[in-house]
Amino acid sequence: MTTLICWCGVDSRGASSLYVVSDSRFTWGPDARWDRGRKIFLRAGTTELLALAGDVTLAQSLMLGLSQ
């Protein structure tokens, strides 16, 4: 399961920032897990933010290739 939390910062002019947070654990079964996974990607030079949820192993590998 992936935890994904988003919130918006507001100042006197209105919405001024967006924060996105996720966990970093990948689990392949009861005894197989990795606690340093990346599930949020920001593409350089764009305003695109991609967040992965569910079975993210394949998608995470593909996103790492696109973000470099």
PyMOL Python script that loads the backbone (N, CA, C, O; Angstrom):
from pymol import cmd

cmd.read_pdbstr("""\
ATOM      1  N   MET A   1       0.838  -1.166   0.000  1.00  0.00           N
ATOM      2  CA  MET A   1       0.000   0.000   0.000  1.00  0.00           C
ATOM      3  C   MET A   1       0.892   1.240   0.000  1.00  0.00           C
ATOM      4  O   MET A   1       1.917   1.283   0.680  1.00  0.00           O
ATOM      5  N   THR A   2       0.493   2.227  -0.758  1.00  0.00           N
ATOM      6  CA  THR A   2       1.234   3.480  -0.837  1.00  0.00           C
ATOM      7  C   THR A   2       0.476   4.576  -0.118  1.00  0.00           C
ATOM      8  O   THR A   2      -0.732   4.737  -0.294  1.00  0.00           O
ATOM      9  N   THR A   3       1.198   5.326   0.693  1.00  0.00           N
ATOM     10  CA  THR A   3       0.635   6.499   1.344  1.00  0.00           C
ATOM     11  C   THR A   3       1.013   7.715   0.502  1.00  0.00           C
ATOM     12  O   THR A   3       2.188   7.925   0.202  1.00  0.00           O
ATOM     13  N   LEU A   4       0.031   8.502   0.127  1.00  0.00           N
ATOM     14  CA  LEU A   4       0.267   9.706  -0.664  1.00  0.00           C
ATOM     15  C   LEU A   4      -0.493  10.854  -0.013  1.00  0.00           C
ATOM     16  O   LEU A   4      -1.714  10.798   0.136  1.00  0.00           O
ATOM     17  N   ILE A   5       0.237  11.890   0.373  1.00  0.00           N
ATOM     18  CA  ILE A   5      -0.365  13.048   1.031  1.00  0.00           C
ATOM     19  C   ILE A   5       0.002  14.302   0.244  1.00  0.00           C
ATOM     20  O   ILE A   5       1.155  14.483  -0.145  1.00  0.00           O
ATOM     21  N   CYS A   6      -0.981  15.161   0.013  1.00  0.00           N
ATOM     22  CA  CYS A   6      -0.754  16.433  -0.681  1.00  0.00           C
ATOM     23  C   CYS A   6      -1.392  17.556   0.117  1.00  0.00           C
ATOM     24  O   CYS A   6      -2.467  17.382   0.692  1.00  0.00           O
ATOM     25  N   TRP A   7      -0.735  18.706   0.154  1.00  0.00           N
ATOM     26  CA  TRP A   7      -1.353  19.883   0.743  1.00  0.00           C
ATOM     27  C   TRP A   7      -0.833  21.129   0.055  1.00  0.00           C
ATOM     28  O   TRP A   7       0.217  21.122  -0.587  1.00  0.00           O
ATOM     29  N   CYS A   8      -1.583  22.177   0.203  1.00  0.00           N
ATOM     30  CA  CYS A   8      -1.309  23.438  -0.483  1.00  0.00           C
ATOM     31  C   CYS A   8      -0.990  24.509   0.556  1.00  0.00           C
ATOM     32  O   CYS A   8      -1.695  24.635   1.558  1.00  0.00           O
ATOM     33  N   GLY A   9       0.066  25.279   0.319  1.00  0.00           N
ATOM     34  CA  GLY A   9       0.401  26.410   1.174  1.00  0.00           C
ATOM     35  C   GLY A   9      -0.294  27.661   0.652  1.00  0.00           C
ATOM     36  O   GLY A   9      -0.343  27.895  -0.555  1.00  0.00           O
ATOM     37  N   VAL A  10      -0.824  28.453   1.558  1.00  0.00           N
ATOM     38  CA  VAL A  10      -1.578  29.647   1.176  1.00  0.00           C
ATOM     39  C   VAL A  10      -0.985  30.855   1.890  1.00  0.00           C
ATOM     40  O   VAL A  10      -0.692  30.792   3.084  1.00  0.00           O
ATOM     41  N   ASP A  11      -0.808  31.957   1.159  1.00  0.00           N
ATOM     42  CA  ASP A  11      -0.399  33.212   1.776  1.00  0.00           C
ATOM     43  C   ASP A  11      -1.441  34.283   1.461  1.00  0.00           C
ATOM     44  O   ASP A  11      -2.547  33.953   1.032  1.00  0.00           O
ATOM     45  N   SER A  12      -1.115  35.536   1.663  1.00  0.00           N
ATOM     46  CA  SER A  12      -2.096  36.617   1.479  1.00  0.00           C
ATOM     47  C   SER A  12      -2.583  36.757   0.045  1.00  0.00           C
ATOM     48  O   SER A  12      -3.639  37.345  -0.186  1.00  0.00           O
ATOM     49  N   ARG A  13      -1.836  36.231  -0.927  1.00  0.00           N
ATOM     50  CA  ARG A  13      -2.229  36.308  -2.342  1.00  0.00           C
ATOM     51  C   ARG A  13      -3.007  35.095  -2.812  1.00  0.00           C
ATOM     52  O   ARG A  13      -3.560  35.103  -3.912  1.00  0.00           O
ATOM     53  N   GLY A  14      -3.057  34.058  -2.001  1.00  0.00           N
ATOM     54  CA  GLY A  14      -3.751  32.831  -2.390  1.00  0.00           C
ATOM     55  C   GLY A  14      -2.810  31.636  -2.302  1.00  0.00           C
ATOM     56  O   GLY A  14      -1.833  31.654  -1.553  1.00  0.00           O
ATOM     57  N   ALA A  15      -3.111  30.609  -3.067  1.00  0.00           N
ATOM     58  CA  ALA A  15      -2.276  29.401  -3.071  1.00  0.00           C
ATOM     59  C   ALA A  15      -0.884  29.745  -3.597  1.00  0.00           C
ATOM     60  O   ALA A  15      -0.751  30.360  -4.655  1.00  0.00           O
ATOM     61  N   SER A  16       0.160  29.345  -2.851  1.00  0.00           N
ATOM     62  CA  SER A  16       1.513  29.716  -3.246  1.00  0.00           C
ATOM     63  C   SER A  16       2.457  28.525  -3.368  1.00  0.00           C
ATOM     64  O   SER A  16       3.540  28.663  -3.935  1.00  0.00           O
ATOM     65  N   SER A  17       2.074  27.361  -2.853  1.00  0.00           N
ATOM     66  CA  SER A  17       2.949  26.194  -2.937  1.00  0.00           C
ATOM     67  C   SER A  17       2.120  24.912  -2.863  1.00  0.00           C
ATOM     68  O   SER A  17       0.993  24.900  -2.368  1.00  0.00           O
ATOM     69  N   LEU A  18       2.714  23.847  -3.370  1.00  0.00           N
ATOM     70  CA  LEU A  18       2.085  22.530  -3.331  1.00  0.00           C
ATOM     71  C   LEU A  18       3.111  21.540  -2.809  1.00  0.00           C
ATOM     72  O   LEU A  18       4.232  21.475  -3.315  1.00  0.00           O
ATOM     73  N   TYR A  19       2.736  20.778  -1.810  1.00  0.00           N
ATOM     74  CA  TYR A  19       3.616  19.782  -1.227  1.00  0.00           C
ATOM     75  C   TYR A  19       3.036  18.400  -1.486  1.00  0.00           C
ATOM     76  O   TYR A  19       1.832  18.189  -1.338  1.00  0.00           O
ATOM     77  N   VAL A  20       3.896  17.457  -1.873  1.00  0.00           N
ATOM     78  CA  VAL A  20       3.483  16.080  -2.131  1.00  0.00           C
ATOM     79  C   VAL A  20       4.461  15.164  -1.398  1.00  0.00           C
ATOM     80  O   VAL A  20       5.675  15.277  -1.569  1.00  0.00           O
ATOM     81  N   VAL A  21       3.924  14.255  -0.580  1.00  0.00           N
ATOM     82  CA  VAL A  21       4.744  13.354   0.232  1.00  0.00           C
ATOM     83  C   VAL A  21       4.244  11.930   0.035  1.00  0.00           C
ATOM     84  O   VAL A  21       3.043  11.689  -0.085  1.00  0.00           O
ATOM     85  N   SER A  22       5.191  10.986   0.004  1.00  0.00           N
ATOM     86  CA  SER A  22       4.830   9.579  -0.120  1.00  0.00           C
ATOM     87  C   SER A  22       5.770   8.736   0.733  1.00  0.00           C
ATOM     88  O   SER A  22       6.847   9.192   1.118  1.00  0.00           O
ATOM     89  N   ASP A  23       5.364   7.518   1.024  1.00  0.00           N
ATOM     90  CA  ASP A  23       6.267   6.583   1.689  1.00  0.00           C
ATOM     91  C   ASP A  23       7.269   6.064   0.664  1.00  0.00           C
ATOM     92  O   ASP A  23       7.160   6.369  -0.524  1.00  0.00           O
ATOM     93  N   SER A  24       8.242   5.283   1.120  1.00  0.00           N
ATOM     94  CA  SER A  24       9.277   4.793   0.209  1.00  0.00           C
ATOM     95  C   SER A  24       9.427   3.277   0.238  1.00  0.00           C
ATOM     96  O   SER A  24      10.429   2.761  -0.257  1.00  0.00           O
ATOM     97  N   ARG A  25       8.471   2.551   0.799  1.00  0.00           N
ATOM     98  CA  ARG A  25       8.612   1.107   0.940  1.00  0.00           C
ATOM     99  C   ARG A  25       8.005   0.364  -0.248  1.00  0.00           C
ATOM    100  O   ARG A  25       6.868   0.621  -0.646  1.00  0.00           O
ATOM    101  N   PHE A  26       8.786  -0.561  -0.807  1.00  0.00           N
ATOM    102  CA  PHE A  26       8.300  -1.519  -1.797  1.00  0.00           C
ATOM    103  C   PHE A  26       8.287  -2.872  -1.105  1.00  0.00           C
ATOM    104  O   PHE A  26       9.261  -3.231  -0.443  1.00  0.00           O
ATOM    105  N   THR A  27       7.199  -3.635  -1.244  1.00  0.00           N
ATOM    106  CA  THR A  27       7.069  -4.934  -0.597  1.00  0.00           C
ATOM    107  C   THR A  27       6.725  -5.980  -1.645  1.00  0.00           C
ATOM    108  O   THR A  27       5.816  -5.789  -2.453  1.00  0.00           O
ATOM    109  N   TRP A  28       7.466  -7.098  -1.626  1.00  0.00           N
ATOM    110  CA  TRP A  28       7.224  -8.184  -2.563  1.00  0.00           C
ATOM    111  C   TRP A  28       6.667  -9.414  -1.869  1.00  0.00           C
ATOM    112  O   TRP A  28       6.524 -10.456  -2.508  1.00  0.00           O
ATOM    113  N   GLY A  29       6.357  -9.330  -0.619  1.00  0.00           N
ATOM    114  CA  GLY A  29       5.853 -10.460   0.162  1.00  0.00           C
ATOM    115  C   GLY A  29       6.127 -10.202   1.627  1.00  0.00           C
ATOM    116  O   GLY A  29       6.590  -9.121   1.991  1.00  0.00           O
ATOM    117  N   PRO A  30       5.845 -11.188   2.481  1.00  0.00           N
ATOM    118  CA  PRO A  30       5.986 -10.960   3.923  1.00  0.00           C
ATOM    119  C   PRO A  30       7.428 -10.710   4.374  1.00  0.00           C
ATOM    120  O   PRO A  30       7.646 -10.031   5.377  1.00  0.00           O
ATOM    121  N   ASP A  31       8.406 -11.246   3.654  1.00  0.00           N
ATOM    122  CA  ASP A  31       9.802 -11.108   4.075  1.00  0.00           C
ATOM    123  C   ASP A  31      10.654 -10.302   3.110  1.00  0.00           C
ATOM    124  O   ASP A  31      11.849 -10.132   3.350  1.00  0.00           O
ATOM    125  N   ALA A  32      10.083  -9.809   2.042  1.00  0.00           N
ATOM    126  CA  ALA A  32      10.868  -9.083   1.040  1.00  0.00           C
ATOM    127  C   ALA A  32      10.367  -7.650   0.939  1.00  0.00           C
ATOM    128  O   ALA A  32       9.244  -7.400   0.501  1.00  0.00           O
ATOM    129  N   ARG A  33      11.217  -6.712   1.352  1.00  0.00           N
ATOM    130  CA  ARG A  33      10.838  -5.311   1.248  1.00  0.00           C
ATOM    131  C   ARG A  33      12.084  -4.450   1.052  1.00  0.00           C
ATOM    132  O   ARG A  33      13.200  -4.845   1.389  1.00  0.00           O
ATOM    133  N   TRP A  34      11.858  -3.292   0.510  1.00  0.00           N
ATOM    134  CA  TRP A  34      12.922  -2.324   0.238  1.00  0.00           C
ATOM    135  C   TRP A  34      12.405  -0.975   0.701  1.00  0.00           C
ATOM    136  O   TRP A  34      11.343  -0.542   0.254  1.00  0.00           O
ATOM    137  N   ASP A  35      13.122  -0.305   1.577  1.00  0.00           N
ATOM    138  CA  ASP A  35      12.645   0.930   2.197  1.00  0.00           C
ATOM    139  C   ASP A  35      13.229   2.200   1.586  1.00  0.00           C
ATOM    140  O   ASP A  35      13.186   3.254   2.221  1.00  0.00           O
ATOM    141  N   ARG A  36      13.764   2.133   0.394  1.00  0.00           N
ATOM    142  CA  ARG A  36      14.361   3.315  -0.222  1.00  0.00           C
ATOM    143  C   ARG A  36      13.859   3.534  -1.646  1.00  0.00           C
ATOM    144  O   ARG A  36      14.604   4.007  -2.504  1.00  0.00           O
ATOM    145  N   GLY A  37      12.610   3.193  -1.895  1.00  0.00           N
ATOM    146  CA  GLY A  37      12.039   3.347  -3.231  1.00  0.00           C
ATOM    147  C   GLY A  37      11.605   4.785  -3.498  1.00  0.00           C
ATOM    148  O   GLY A  37      11.336   5.545  -2.568  1.00  0.00           O
ATOM    149  N   ARG A  38      11.543   5.137  -4.742  1.00  0.00           N
ATOM    150  CA  ARG A  38      11.105   6.472  -5.154  1.00  0.00           C
ATOM    151  C   ARG A  38       9.753   6.340  -5.846  1.00  0.00           C
ATOM    152  O   ARG A  38       9.609   5.576  -6.800  1.00  0.00           O
ATOM    153  N   LYS A  39       8.757   7.092  -5.360  1.00  0.00           N
ATOM    154  CA  LYS A  39       7.403   7.009  -5.906  1.00  0.00           C
ATOM    155  C   LYS A  39       6.887   8.340  -6.426  1.00  0.00           C
ATOM    156  O   LYS A  39       5.788   8.397  -6.977  1.00  0.00           O
ATOM    157  N   ILE A  40       7.652   9.411  -6.264  1.00  0.00           N
ATOM    158  CA  ILE A  40       7.258  10.733  -6.756  1.00  0.00           C
ATOM    159  C   ILE A  40       8.351  11.238  -7.689  1.00  0.00           C
ATOM    160  O   ILE A  40       9.533  11.219  -7.346  1.00  0.00           O
ATOM    161  N   PHE A  41       7.947  11.686  -8.862  1.00  0.00           N
ATOM    162  CA  PHE A  41       8.894  12.137  -9.878  1.00  0.00           C
ATOM    163  C   PHE A  41       8.478  13.500 -10.404  1.00  0.00           C
ATOM    164  O   PHE A  41       7.303  13.726 -10.692  1.00  0.00           O
ATOM    165  N   LEU A  42       9.434  14.403 -10.529  1.00  0.00           N
ATOM    166  CA  LEU A  42       9.220  15.715 -11.122  1.00  0.00           C
ATOM    167  C   LEU A  42      10.109  15.797 -12.346  1.00  0.00           C
ATOM    168  O   LEU A  42      11.329  15.667 -12.242  1.00  0.00           O
ATOM    169  N   ARG A  43       9.509  16.010 -13.497  1.00  0.00           N
ATOM    170  CA  ARG A  43      10.287  16.071 -14.736  1.00  0.00           C
ATOM    171  C   ARG A  43      10.954  17.430 -14.857  1.00  0.00           C
ATOM    172  O   ARG A  43      10.293  18.463 -14.759  1.00  0.00           O
ATOM    173  N   ALA A  44      12.247  17.428 -15.066  1.00  0.00           N
ATOM    174  CA  ALA A  44      13.024  18.664 -15.174  1.00  0.00           C
ATOM    175  C   ALA A  44      12.537  19.508 -16.345  1.00  0.00           C
ATOM    176  O   ALA A  44      12.298  18.994 -17.438  1.00  0.00           O
ATOM    177  N   GLY A  45      12.394  20.796 -16.108  1.00  0.00           N
ATOM    178  CA  GLY A  45      11.990  21.715 -17.160  1.00  0.00           C
ATOM    179  C   GLY A  45      10.502  21.730 -17.447  1.00  0.00           C
ATOM    180  O   GLY A  45      10.072  22.403 -18.383  1.00  0.00           O
ATOM    181  N   THR A  46       9.705  21.012 -16.675  1.00  0.00           N
ATOM    182  CA  THR A  46       8.263  20.980 -16.879  1.00  0.00           C
ATOM    183  C   THR A  46       7.557  21.194 -15.544  1.00  0.00           C
ATOM    184  O   THR A  46       8.199  21.266 -14.496  1.00  0.00           O
ATOM    185  N   THR A  47       6.261  21.291 -15.591  1.00  0.00           N
ATOM    186  CA  THR A  47       5.468  21.380 -14.363  1.00  0.00           C
ATOM    187  C   THR A  47       4.784  20.061 -14.051  1.00  0.00           C
ATOM    188  O   THR A  47       3.829  20.029 -13.275  1.00  0.00           O
ATOM    189  N   GLU A  48       5.258  18.968 -14.644  1.00  0.00           N
ATOM    190  CA  GLU A  48       4.652  17.657 -14.454  1.00  0.00           C
ATOM    191  C   GLU A  48       5.189  16.978 -13.202  1.00  0.00           C
ATOM    192  O   GLU A  48       6.400  16.895 -12.998  1.00  0.00           O
ATOM    193  N   LEU A  49       4.286  16.501 -12.379  1.00  0.00           N
ATOM    194  CA  LEU A  49       4.618  15.730 -11.199  1.00  0.00           C
ATOM    195  C   LEU A  49       3.882  14.402 -11.312  1.00  0.00           C
ATOM    196  O   LEU A  49       2.663  14.382 -11.486  1.00  0.00           O
ATOM    197  N   LEU A  50       4.605  13.303 -11.216  1.00  0.00           N
ATOM    198  CA  LEU A  50       4.009  11.976 -11.325  1.00  0.00           C
ATOM    199  C   LEU A  50       4.185  11.245 -10.002  1.00  0.00           C
ATOM    200  O   LEU A  50       5.291  11.203  -9.464  1.00  0.00           O
ATOM    201  N   ALA A  51       3.120  10.674  -9.474  1.00  0.00           N
ATOM    202  CA  ALA A  51       3.165   9.905  -8.236  1.00  0.00           C
ATOM    203  C   ALA A  51       2.636   8.505  -8.519  1.00  0.00           C
ATOM    204  O   ALA A  51       1.616   8.348  -9.190  1.00  0.00           O
ATOM    205  N   LEU A  52       3.319   7.499  -8.014  1.00  0.00           N
ATOM    206  CA  LEU A  52       2.954   6.106  -8.261  1.00  0.00           C
ATOM    207  C   LEU A  52       2.273   5.517  -7.040  1.00  0.00           C
ATOM    208  O   LEU A  52       2.637   5.835  -5.908  1.00  0.00           O
ATOM    209  N   ALA A  53       1.295   4.666  -7.262  1.00  0.00           N
ATOM    210  CA  ALA A  53       0.607   3.967  -6.178  1.00  0.00           C
ATOM    211  C   ALA A  53       0.258   2.561  -6.648  1.00  0.00           C
ATOM    212  O   ALA A  53       0.229   2.295  -7.850  1.00  0.00           O
ATOM    213  N   GLY A  54      -0.005   1.674  -5.717  1.00  0.00           N
ATOM    214  CA  GLY A  54      -0.331   0.296  -6.069  1.00  0.00           C
ATOM    215  C   GLY A  54       0.933  -0.510  -6.304  1.00  0.00           C
ATOM    216  O   GLY A  54       1.915  -0.330  -5.584  1.00  0.00           O
ATOM    217  N   ASP A  55       0.936  -1.389  -7.286  1.00  0.00           N
ATOM    218  CA  ASP A  55       2.113  -2.189  -7.624  1.00  0.00           C
ATOM    219  C   ASP A  55       3.044  -1.302  -8.445  1.00  0.00           C
ATOM    220  O   ASP A  55       2.832  -1.124  -9.644  1.00  0.00           O
ATOM    221  N   VAL A  56       4.060  -0.752  -7.816  1.00  0.00           N
ATOM    222  CA  VAL A  56       4.857   0.299  -8.449  1.00  0.00           C
ATOM    223  C   VAL A  56       6.208  -0.163  -8.967  1.00  0.00           C
ATOM    224  O   VAL A  56       6.969   0.661  -9.473  1.00  0.00           O
ATOM    225  N   THR A  57       6.534  -1.427  -8.864  1.00  0.00           N
ATOM    226  CA  THR A  57       7.873  -1.889  -9.229  1.00  0.00           C
ATOM    227  C   THR A  57       8.214  -1.598 -10.686  1.00  0.00           C
ATOM    228  O   THR A  57       9.251  -0.991 -10.953  1.00  0.00           O
ATOM    229  N   LEU A  58       7.385  -2.007 -11.628  1.00  0.00           N
ATOM    230  CA  LEU A  58       7.644  -1.750 -13.041  1.00  0.00           C
ATOM    231  C   LEU A  58       7.549  -0.263 -13.355  1.00  0.00           C
ATOM    232  O   LEU A  58       8.403   0.286 -14.051  1.00  0.00           O
ATOM    233  N   ALA A  59       6.512   0.385 -12.844  1.00  0.00           N
ATOM    234  CA  ALA A  59       6.338   1.812 -13.113  1.00  0.00           C
ATOM    235  C   ALA A  59       7.500   2.624 -12.565  1.00  0.00           C
ATOM    236  O   ALA A  59       7.913   3.593 -13.203  1.00  0.00           O
ATOM    237  N   GLN A  60       8.043   2.264 -11.403  1.00  0.00           N
ATOM    238  CA  GLN A  60       9.162   2.983 -10.825  1.00  0.00           C
ATOM    239  C   GLN A  60      10.395   2.844 -11.709  1.00  0.00           C
ATOM    240  O   GLN A  60      11.136   3.812 -11.882  1.00  0.00           O
ATOM    241  N   SER A  61      10.623   1.687 -12.260  1.00  0.00           N
ATOM    242  CA  SER A  61      11.764   1.495 -13.160  1.00  0.00           C
ATOM    243  C   SER A  61      11.610   2.331 -14.417  1.00  0.00           C
ATOM    244  O   SER A  61      12.584   2.922 -14.883  1.00  0.00           O
ATOM    245  N   LEU A  62      10.418   2.395 -14.972  1.00  0.00           N
ATOM    246  CA  LEU A  62      10.173   3.204 -16.164  1.00  0.00           C
ATOM    247  C   LEU A  62      10.321   4.695 -15.880  1.00  0.00           C
ATOM    248  O   LEU A  62      10.892   5.422 -16.693  1.00  0.00           O
ATOM    249  N   MET A  63       9.822   5.157 -14.748  1.00  0.00           N
ATOM    250  CA  MET A  63       9.902   6.580 -14.394  1.00  0.00           C
ATOM    251  C   MET A  63      11.336   7.010 -14.151  1.00  0.00           C
ATOM    252  O   MET A  63      11.703   8.133 -14.497  1.00  0.00           O
ATOM    253  N   LEU A  64      12.156   6.148 -13.566  1.00  0.00           N
ATOM    254  CA  LEU A  64      13.568   6.485 -13.369  1.00  0.00           C
ATOM    255  C   LEU A  64      14.247   6.711 -14.719  1.00  0.00           C
ATOM    256  O   LEU A  64      15.089   7.598 -14.853  1.00  0.00           O
ATOM    257  N   GLY A  65      13.885   5.921 -15.701  1.00  0.00           N
ATOM    258  CA  GLY A  65      14.443   6.104 -17.041  1.00  0.00           C
ATOM    259  C   GLY A  65      13.988   7.407 -17.686  1.00  0.00           C
ATOM    260  O   GLY A  65      14.772   8.047 -18.387  1.00  0.00           O
ATOM    261  N   LEU A  66      12.751   7.811 -17.470  1.00  0.00           N
ATOM    262  CA  LEU A  66      12.230   9.049 -18.054  1.00  0.00           C
ATOM    263  C   LEU A  66      12.735  10.299 -17.351  1.00  0.00           C
ATOM    264  O   LEU A  66      12.883  11.344 -17.986  1.00  0.00           O
ATOM    265  N   SER A  67      13.003  10.213 -16.052  1.00  0.00           N
ATOM    266  CA  SER A  67      13.363  11.402 -15.293  1.00  0.00           C
ATOM    267  C   SER A  67      14.836  11.762 -15.414  1.00  0.00           C
ATOM    268  O   SER A  67      15.241  12.826 -14.945  1.00  0.00           O
ATOM    269  N   GLN A  68      15.640  10.918 -16.021  1.00  0.00           N
ATOM    270  CA  GLN A  68      17.079  11.216 -16.131  1.00  0.00           C
ATOM    271  C   GLN A  68      17.411  11.877 -17.427  1.00  0.00           C
ATOM    272  O   GLN A  68      18.573  12.194 -17.679  1.00  0.00           O
TER     273      GLN A  68
END
""", "prot")
cmd.dss("prot")
cmd.show_as("cartoon", "prot")
cmd.util.cbc("prot")
cmd.orient("prot")
